[in-house]
Amino acid sequence: MDARFPIDEVRAQFPSLAVRDEDLPRTYFDNPAGTQVPRRVAEAATDCYLRHNANLGGAFVTSIAAGEIVARAHAAMAVFLGAESAREVVIGPSMTNLTFHISRSIGLTLGRGDEVVVTRMDHDGNVAPWLAMARDCGATVRWLPFDDTSWQIEPAALDHILSKRTKLVALNAASNLTGSINDVALLINRIHETGALVYVDAVQFSPHEFTDVAALGCDFLACSSYKFYGPHLGIVWGREELLRAFAPYKVRPMGDELPDRWETGTPQIELQAALAATIDYYEWLGSHFDGNSDARGRIRAAFDATKQWEQLLAAQLIAGLREIDGVTIHGITDPLRIASRVPTISFTHARRPPLEIAEALAKRNIFVWAGHNYALEIVRHLGIDESQGVLRIGLAHYNTPEEVDQTLGAIEEVLR
């Protein structure tokens, strides 16, 4: 293992990692559905409640402070994503909520004869909104497959899907079930040749990979801060000219400033305080490896380090699972391709249903998920029973080799 990664110092930032239940330690391998938070994130939300609890727009001190919190959260996310300005950052209750919201506005510009592309690889949060939009505006839906040999969307597949009628492609950056990472920048370049817009689901990508919207070249990118050690919020980055061009659904008194015109109602100010603290955590971690860079550079350094650590853990878990009789891993298993996946590993067993295994692990205080995990099209494509799904283990950079070994031992014990 990488002795340079400060795993003990990292784990000390997360109070929940020290919690025990009936003297059993908790093993958090449920991370693709939501991660634990550093102490500073929880403290930021608490401080907002206790010292700055007010609505926006007032002349008094708490309202002014609340406005500063909201501005700081947007600025922090602009740095995290590589946006040109905080005007391009829209914050809301969840990625799915924001995607439904934005899809309705895009749908106002589409009609019969237009085509929208969704993938067989995505979480339904980046599928259902576009299906509903297409239904409402009369557009045609085209389905982009993934290759179950490479476990990625291959650029050649676009040749059979894209046309001059394609107006938008909803693309998946990393799968929440197989863990596979797509070459998003390459796919986007090909899609943009047709003039279509690209909406990227980076919910599973952003917790594990340095996210740079300029390098990716996308038009919109959605992520969820509770997947990268933050509060329960969704964030959508959009090109400023597009956020100005599309007409949002909003109340009449709301002005047309960005990003306000896309953020309906009073924001969750205490969660936005926590969101800014989440980005502070990444800067803190990155300063261990690059103390001379600016905030963006420290964030990059943090991801360079966490990615290497997570790849070691993922390789360890995959190797161990492949030794267990009856286990089939659905995703990349080649050690030479470990960089082409995030550390989310899903498997089925020949004789034991996923939920039964998950419940047995839960009794050992090992937290994993069983089911389709809202990746309906993947399980359908792979011929997996939707009612059963897969057993999903999702690693994060606060997990340890010891936890992986203990979990592998527990799985073997359960399957015996």
C-alpha positions in Angstrom: 0.0 0.0 0.0 1.0 3.6 -0.5 2.7 4.7 2.7 2.6 8.3 1.6 -1.2 8.5 1.8 -2.1 9.9 5.3 -4.9 7.4 5.9 -4.9 7.7 9.7 -5.0 11.5 9.5 -7.8 11.3 6.9 -9.9 9.0 9.0 -9.5 11.3 12.0 -11.4 13.9 10.0 -14.5 11.7 9.9 -16.1 11.2 13.4 -18.6 8.6 12.1 -15.7 6.2 11.3 -15.0 5.8 15.0 -18.6 4.9 15.9 -19.2 1.3 17.1 -22.4 -0.7 17.5 -22.4 -3.3 20.3 -18.6 -3.0 20.1 -18.5 -3.8 16.4 -16.7 -1.2 14.2 -18.6 0.2 11.2 -17.3 -0.6 7.7 -18.8 2.0 5.3 -18.8 0.4 1.9 -22.1 2.0 1.0 -20.3 5.0 -0.4 -21.8 5.2 -3.9 -25.2 6.0 -2.3 -23.7 8.5 0.0 -20.4 9.1 1.9 -19.6 10.1 5.5 -18.7 13.7 6.2 -15.7 15.4 7.8 -16.2 17.1 11.1 -15.8 20.5 9.5 -18.8 19.9 7.2 -21.1 19.1 10.1 -19.7 22.0 12.1 -20.4 24.4 9.2 -24.0 23.4 9.0 -24.4 23.7 12.8 -22.7 27.1 12.9 -25.1 28.4 10.2 -28.1 27.2 12.2 -26.8 28.7 15.4 -25.3 32.0 14.2 -26.5 32.9 10.7 -30.1 31.4 10.4 -32.1 33.8 8.2 -33.6 34.1 4.8 -31.9 36.0 2.0 -32.3 39.7 1.1 -32.5 41.4 4.4 -30.5 44.4 5.7 -29.8 42.8 9.0 -26.7 40.9 10.0 -27.9 37.3 9.9 -29.5 37.8 6.4 -26.3 39.4 5.1 -24.2 36.5 6.5 -26.6 34.0 4.9 -26.1 35.7 1.6 -22.3 35.4 2.0 -22.7 31.7 2.8 -24.6 31.1 -0.5 -22.1 33.1 -2.5 -19.2 31.2 -1.0 -20.8 27.9 -1.7 -21.2 28.8 -5.4 -17.7 30.1 -5.6 -16.2 27.0 -4.0 -18.1 24.7 -6.4 -16.9 26.8 -9.3 -13.3 26.2 -8.2 -14.0 22.5 -7.6 -15.5 22.0 -11.1 -13.2 24.4 -13.0 -16.0 26.7 -14.0 -15.3 30.1 -15.4 -17.5 31.8 -12.7 -19.9 31.1 -9.9 -22.7 32.2 -12.3 -22.4 28.8 -14.0 -23.1 26.8 -10.8 -26.7 25.9 -10.0 -27.3 24.3 -6.5 -30.5 22.5 -5.6 -32.0 19.6 -3.6 -30.6 16.8 -5.7 -29.1 15.9 -9.1 -32.3 14.3 -10.1 -34.4 17.3 -9.1 -32.2 19.7 -11.0 -32.1 17.5 -14.1 -35.9 17.3 -14.2 -36.0 21.0 -13.7 -33.5 21.8 -16.5 -34.9 19.2 -18.9 -38.3 20.9 -18.9 -36.7 24.1 -20.0 -34.7 22.4 -22.7 -37.8 20.6 -23.8 -39.5 24.0 -24.6 -37.1 24.3 -27.6 -37.7 20.8 -29.0 -40.5 19.2 -31.0 -41.4 16.4 -33.3 -38.6 15.2 -35.5 -36.0 16.1 -32.9 -34.0 13.3 -31.2 -32.7 12.9 -27.7 -30.1 10.2 -26.8 -29.9 8.5 -23.4 -27.5 5.6 -22.5 -28.0 2.0 -21.3 -25.3 2.7 -18.7 -26.7 5.5 -16.6 -28.5 5.9 -13.3 -32.2 6.6 -14.0 -31.6 10.2 -12.7 -30.1 10.9 -16.1 -32.6 8.8 -18.1 -36.1 9.4 -16.7 -36.0 13.2 -17.0 -35.1 13.0 -20.7 -37.7 10.3 -21.3 -40.3 12.6 -19.7 -39.1 15.6 -21.7 -39.3 13.7 -25.0 -42.8 12.5 -24.2 -44.0 16.0 -23.4 -42.4 17.7 -26.4 -42.9 14.9 -28.9 -39.2 14.2 -29.5 -37.8 10.8 -30.3 -35.6 8.9 -27.9 -32.6 7.0 -29.1 -30.7 4.6 -26.8 -26.9 4.5 -26.7 -25.5 1.0 -25.7 -22.4 0.2 -23.7 -20.0 -2.6 -24.6 -20.1 -5.4 -22.1 -16.6 -6.5 -23.0 -14.9 -3.1 -22.4 -17.7 -2.1 -20.0 -17.7 1.4 -21.6 -19.5 3.3 -24.2 -17.4 3.0 -27.3 -17.1 6.0 -29.7 -18.1 3.7 -32.6 -21.5 3.2 -31.1 -22.3 6.9 -31.7 -22.1 6.4 -35.4 -25.3 4.4 -35.3 -27.1 6.8 -33.0 -26.3 10.4 -33.9 -27.9 12.2 -36.8 -28.5 15.8 -37.8 -31.8 15.6 -35.8 -29.9 14.9 -32.5 -30.4 17.8 -30.2 -29.1 16.5 -26.8 -27.2 13.5 -25.5 -27.4 12.6 -21.8 -24.1 11.0 -21.2 -22.7 8.9 -18.3 -19.2 9.7 -16.9 -19.0 6.7 -14.5 -21.4 3.9 -13.8 -22.9 3.6 -10.3 -23.2 -0.2 -10.9 -20.2 -1.4 -12.9 -17.9 1.4 -11.9 -16.7 1.9 -15.5 -15.4 5.3 -16.6 -16.3 6.6 -20.1 -13.9 8.6 -22.2 -16.3 11.5 -21.9 -14.1 14.1 -23.6 -13.7 11.9 -26.7 -17.4 11.1 -26.8 -18.4 14.8 -26.4 -16.1 15.9 -29.2 -17.8 13.5 -31.5 -21.3 14.5 -30.4 -20.6 18.2 -30.8 -19.8 17.6 -34.4 -23.5 17.1 -34.9 -24.3 20.3 -33.1 -26.0 18.5 -30.2 -25.8 19.5 -26.5 -24.3 17.1 -24.0 -25.5 16.7 -20.4 -23.1 14.7 -18.3 -24.0 12.7 -15.2 -20.8 12.9 -13.1 -22.4 11.8 -9.8 -20.2 8.8 -9.5 -17.3 10.4 -11.4 -16.7 13.5 -9.2 -16.0 11.7 -5.9 -13.1 9.8 -7.5 -11.7 11.8 -10.4 -10.6 15.4 -10.7 -13.4 17.1 -12.5 -12.7 19.8 -15.2 -15.7 20.9 -17.2 -13.5 22.9 -19.6 -11.3 19.8 -20.4 -14.4 17.6 -20.8 -16.0 20.1 -23.1 -19.5 19.4 -22.0 -22.5 21.8 -21.9 -23.9 20.7 -18.6 -22.5 18.6 -15.8 -24.4 17.3 -12.8 -23.0 15.9 -9.5 -24.1 15.3 -5.9 -22.1 16.7 -3.0 -23.2 13.9 -0.6 -21.3 11.5 -2.8 -18.1 13.4 -2.2 -18.2 13.9 1.6 -20.6 16.8 1.6 -24.3 17.6 2.4 -27.4 16.3 0.6 -27.3 18.7 -2.4 -27.2 18.5 -6.1 -25.1 20.7 -8.3 -25.4 21.4 -12.0 -22.7 23.3 -13.9 -23.9 24.8 -17.2 -22.3 27.0 -19.8 -23.3 30.6 -19.0 -24.7 31.3 -22.4 -27.0 28.3 -22.2 -28.2 29.1 -18.7 -29.1 32.5 -20.0 -30.7 31.2 -23.2 -33.1 28.6 -21.9 -36.2 29.8 -20.1 -36.4 28.5 -16.5 -39.6 27.6 -14.7 -39.6 30.1 -11.8 -41.8 32.4 -9.7 -42.5 35.8 -11.2 -40.7 38.0 -8.6 -37.4 36.1 -9.3 -35.1 38.1 -11.5 -33.0 36.8 -14.4 -29.6 37.0 -12.7 -27.5 33.8 -12.8 -27.6 31.4 -11.2 -30.7 32.7 -9.3 -33.1 32.2 -12.2 -32.5 28.4 -12.0 -32.7 28.1 -8.2 -36.3 28.0 -7.2 -37.4 28.9 -3.7 -35.3 29.6 -0.6 -32.0 27.6 -0.7 -30.9 25.2 2.0 -28.5 27.8 3.4 -27.1 25.5 6.1 -26.3 22.8 3.6 -24.6 25.4 1.4 -22.4 26.3 4.3 -21.5 22.6 4.6 -20.8 22.5 0.9 -18.2 25.2 1.1 -16.6 23.3 4.0 -16.5 20.2 1.8 -14.3 21.9 -0.7 -12.2 23.2 2.2 -11.6 19.6 3.1 -10.3 18.8 -0.3 -8.0 21.8 -0.1 -6.8 20.6 3.3 -6.0 17.1 2.0 -4.4 18.4 -1.2 -2.1 20.7 0.9 -0.4 17.5 2.2 0.9 16.8 -1.4 1.1 20.3 -2.9 1.3 23.2 -0.4 2.4 25.8 -3.0 -0.6 25.7 -5.4 -3.7 27.7 -5.5 -7.1 26.2 -4.4 -7.7 24.4 -7.7 -4.1 23.0 -7.6 -4.6 21.7 -4.1 -7.9 20.0 -5.1 -6.1 18.4 -8.0 -3.4 17.1 -5.7 -6.0 15.7 -3.4 -7.6 13.7 -6.2 -4.3 12.5 -7.5 -3.6 11.0 -4.1 -7.0 9.6 -3.4 -7.3 8.1 -6.8 -4.1 6.1 -6.3 -5.2 4.9 -2.9 -8.6 3.9 -4.1 -7.2 2.0 -7.0 -5.0 0.0 -4.7 -8.1 -0.9 -2.6 -10.2 -1.7 -5.6 -7.5 -4.0 -7.0 -7.3 -5.8 -3.7 -11.1 -6.2 -3.5 -11.4 -7.4 -7.1 -8.6 -9.9 -6.7 -10.2 -11.3 -3.5 -13.7 -11.6 -5.0 -12.3 -13.4 -8.1 -11.0 -16.1 -5.8 -14.5 -16.8 -4.3 -16.3 -19.7 -6.0 -19.6 -18.7 -7.7 -18.9 -14.9 -7.7 -19.3 -13.0 -11.0 -18.1 -9.4 -11.0 -20.0 -7.1 -13.4 -17.4 -4.7 -14.6 -13.7 -4.2 -15.3 -11.5 -6.8 -13.5 -8.3 -6.5 -15.5 -5.6 -5.1 -13.1 -4.1 -3.3 -16.1 -7.4 -1.4 -16.6 -8.0 -0.4 -13.0 -7.7 3.3 -13.9 -10.7 2.9 -16.2 -13.1 2.4 -13.3 -14.1 4.0 -10.1 -13.8 1.8 -6.9 -17.4 0.6 -7.1 -17.6 -3.2 -7.5 -20.8 -5.1 -8.1 -21.2 -8.8 -8.2 -23.7 -11.7 -8.2 -23.4 -15.1 -6.8 -24.5 -18.3 -8.5 -26.5 -19.6 -5.5 -27.1 -16.7 -3.0 -29.2 -13.7 -3.8 -27.6 -10.3 -3.2 -30.1 -9.1 -0.5 -29.4 -12.2 1.5 -25.7 -11.5 1.4 -26.1 -7.9 2.2 -28.3 -8.6 5.2 -25.7 -11.1 6.5 -22.9 -8.6 6.1 -25.1 -5.9 7.8 -25.2 -8.2 10.9 -21.4 -8.0 10.9 -21.7 -4.1 10.6 -20.4 -4.1 7.0 -22.6 -1.7 5.0 -23.2 -2.6 1.4 -26.1 -2.3 -1.1 -28.2 -4.9 -2.9 -30.5 -4.2 -5.8 -30.4 -2.5 -9.2 -29.3 0.7 -7.6 -31.5 2.6 -10.1 -29.3 1.4 -13.0 -32.2 -0.3 -14.6 -30.9 -0.5 -18.1 -27.6 -2.1 -17.0 -29.3 -5.0 -15.2 -31.7 -5.4 -18.1 -28.9 -5.5 -20.6 -26.9 -8.0 -18.5 -30.0 -10.2 -18.0 -29.9 -9.8 -14.2 -33.2 -10.2 -12.4 -34.4 -6.6 -11.6 -36.0 -7.7 -8.4 -32.6 -9.1 -7.2 -30.0 -6.9 -8.8 -26.4 -7.1 -7.6 -24.4 -6.8 -4.4 -22.5 -3.5 -4.6 -19.4 -2.6 -2.6 -18.3 1.0 -3.0 -14.9 2.1 -1.7 -13.9 5.6 -0.6 -10.5 7.1 0.2 -11.2 6.8 4.0 -11.5 3.0 3.7 -8.5 0.7 4.5 -6.9 -2.5 3.3 -7.9 -4.1 6.6 -11.5 -3.3 6.0 -11.2 -4.9 2.5 -9.6 -8.0 3.9 -12.2 -8.3 6.7 -15.0 -7.9 4.2 -13.7 -10.6 1.9 -13.4 -12.9 4.8 -17.0 -12.1 5.9 -18.3 -12.7 2.4 -16.5 -16.1 2.2 -18.0 -17.0 5.6 -21.5 -15.9 4.6 -21.3 -17.9 1.3 -20.2 -21.0 3.2 
